[in-house]
Amino acid sequence: MRNRNKTAMVIGIAVVAAALGLVAPDLARTASQQTEWNALKNGRDIYMTACAACHGGNGRGNSQSSVAFETPLPDFSDCNFTSREGAADWFQIARLGGPVRGFHQMMPAFGEALTDAQLKAAVAHIKRFCAEDKWPDGILNLPKALVTGKAYPEDEYMFTYSMNGGSPWMFEGKFVFEKRIGARHQVEVAIPVVVKELERQKADGTTQTRFGEGVGDIALGYKFNVFHSLKSLTIMSLSTEVILPSGDEADRIGKGFFRIEPFLTLGQLIPALGFLQFQAGAELSTKPNKGAHELFWRGVFGHSFAKGGYGRTWSPMIEVLGAKEMEDDTKIEWQVLPELQVTLNQRQHIRFCLGARIPVTDFDRDNIQYMAYLLWDWFDGGFTDGWRGAL
Ligand code: HEC
């Protein structure tokens, strides 16, 4: 049999087996074919032999009629898609098959047919189908910390919660919508809803507690990725946020004036050790008599662990937060925020994070804020996609 026929046969068997729902399409190989595969070294040759029958020589995916299954094939030449996936994730998909990330089992497991080095070379070849280097690579998309901003441009929905246990009690829920535009831009809207304990002095001198609630100060943001490098594993962006006085000022749910917040964000991967993220900027008040300008700086150190390199990912992080009003006699406010982020599903595009923001300057247990978020990276799939299978 000639090589092409053999490949067609192998894929035929895999497709029939998968269609019957019996096994994931693990490519059945003849001994001579395995010997042939063992000899492959170059990423392109490996790709052409093992992947191109479905993904196409140009990476765009063969037509449904030629592959004889209905699961749509991704277009690896689309930079907007290919750049944002990390090579390590794709290596695991190629090694263990689509279901490891909640994809269809029609994407076979090659872990027995090809060595890790061969699979890494094939994935590196796939990554090269995107020829434009203006797109920051997905490996630089570091876990989001609870407070410190990220440098990577995102397509995300995020629901954040923060509550302070003491008195006066306060709860803030915030809905954040982030939309990436092209390779390097991102726009953002953040809408907070606040419930707050208020104390009122009555005419007879007694105090009475009531609750104030409502939409807080809405923020509109724009982020521009100025630098990214796969060599130094660094990413840097500049952002500006405009904070609107939409919250009720009398109930102190809003500050009552416009603020402009320019800041820089930086992400740095340190192989084997973890990652660092940094954010620094200013909150400029348009009414300095009502609220002073403020400087802030925030740093995160974290590390991601995944069982076997492919299971549920746990990312413990610690943030150090500093802020100071731009007036001579005010001191620096420091806070620390230990937290844990975990991926909830197999696709890893739904994540949860929990932490406690602890004041260091003037420590007061009442002022510890308990924070959490639920994050949905909607570019990677719908909310209910990618949950199937065991982690
Ligand atoms: C039998 C056909 C077939 C072969 C052969 C095949 N794939 Fe796939 N692959 C698929 C299908 C179908 C999907 C889409 C699965 C989905 O969307 O649920 C896919 C998806 C992928 C993805 C996931 C992309 C994403 O959405 O994040 C990667 C990575 C991938 N394939 C790599 C490879 C590599 C590397 C090879 C060769 C070593 C290969 N594939 C060979 C059918 C195949």
Residues whose N, C-alpha, C, O or C-beta is under 5 A from the ligand:
A	BS01	HEC	A50 C51 C54 T71 P72 L73 P74 W90 I93 A94 G98 F103 H104 M106 M107 P108 F110 A122 V123
